[in-house]
């Protein structure tokens, strides 16, 4: 599970709106191995943010597909709560050590975020406007038809 969550590049985040209509979005993410949280940044006015404000229950999937043999497909499904860490300004993160570490992890995993030909400052600012932490309640790992479930008990 850890290898897939650390090495894969896209998570598919599923949220639901007030009518219980699902919405799935591919996301850049980083996995905090210590806390088992998945961290994503998103635009504060996006559909997924509106949904998470209504219903904090979310699910995301990270998978590795083998087009030759689907029995070698593997992945991790995470069910949990979205914790909106709040709006941030990406150009003033130097004051917060935790945010600096998270931005460094994102930059290392996704170098396009710091490349000159990458996003414009306005695109970058919108991309990184709100930090959301997905606190896992349950993770399910699969490889082919075999599944392993891990439940987490969080004190809060």
N, C-alpha and C positions, 0 to 999 in steps of 0.2 A: 504494500500500500504506500509506504513512505517513498519508495523509489518512483512509483508512478506519479505521486503528488509533487515530488520535487522536480522530476525531469520533464514532465509533459508541459505543453505550452498553453493549452486552452481548457477552460472549464466551461461547462454549459450550465448556467444558473437559471433555475426555474423559480418564478415567483407567481403569486396569484393576486388578482385584484378583488375589489369588493363584491363582484358577482361570482367569485370563485373561478374565474377564467384564467387559465394558465398562460404564462409568457416565458419563453426560453430565449436566453441570450448567450452567445459565446463571449467569454471574458478572459482578459489577462488576469493572472492571479499569482500569488505566492503562498506557499504552505509553511506555517510556523510549526516546525517539528516539536518544539518544546510544549506549546499550548494546544497543538492539534487544530488550530484555527486556520481558516482559509481567508486571505485578505484580498480584497478587490477595491479598485477605485472606480468611481463612476460619476457621471454628470448628475447634479442634484435634481434636475427637472426631467430625468428620464422616466420611462414607463416603469422600469424595475424599481426605481426609488419610490415612486408613487405607490407601487404595490407593497414594498417592504414597510412603508409607513402605515399601511392598512393591516397587513398581515406579516409578521416577522418570521413565520415559518417558511423556510426555503429548502430547496434541494439542489444539489449540483452534482454533475458527473464529469469525471476526467477519464478518458479511455485511450487505449492503444489498439489500433485495428490492424489485423493481418488480412489483406485482400485475397491472399492465396488460400488461407485456411482459417475460417471463422472460429474453429476450436482453439486457436491460439490468441484470439482477442482477449484483452484483459482490461480491467478498469476499476475505478472506485466511485461509488455513489456516497454522497455525504448528505445526511438529513440533519437539519439543525435550525438555529435561530440566527437571523440577521441582526447584528448589533451595529447601529449607525453610529460611527465614532465622531461624526460631525463634519461640517464643512471645514476645509483647510485651504490655505493659499500656498500653492507649491513653491512660490518664490520667497516664502518667509519661513520655511521649515527648519532653517538652521538653528532656530531657538528651541527645538524639541528633539531630543536625542532619539526617542522612539520613532518619530516620523522620519528622521534622517536614516535610521537603520532600515526602515521599510522601503523608503525610496531607493536606497542603495541596492536592496534585494531586487526590486523591480528593474532597476537600471542594469544590473548584472544579468538578469534573466532575459530582459527585453532591451538590448542595446539601442534599438531604433528610438527609444525614448530620449536618448542623449545625443544621437547623431545629428549633425548639422542639417542634412537633408530630411530629417525626421519631421515630426509635427511642428507646426508653427506655435509660437508662444500661446496664442489663444486656444488652439486645439489641445495643447498640452495642459493648459489650465483647466479646460472643461473636462478632459479625461481624468484628471487627478483631483477634481473638486471635492469629492466626498469619499472618505474611507469607510468601508463596510467590512466588518469582521463576521465571518460565518462561524459560529460556535457549534461544533459538531456534537450532536446527541447520539448519532449512530453513523457508522461507516460500514459499507458492504463492499468487499473486494471480490472480483470474479476473474477467473481465467477459464475460458471456454464455458462448459456447463457446471463448473465447480464454484461454490460461493462460500465466503467466510464473513460473518457479521461480528462487529465489535461495537458494544454499547459504551457510552461515556456517562459517568455520573458527575455532574458539575455542582459544586457548592456555590450558591448565589442567593 
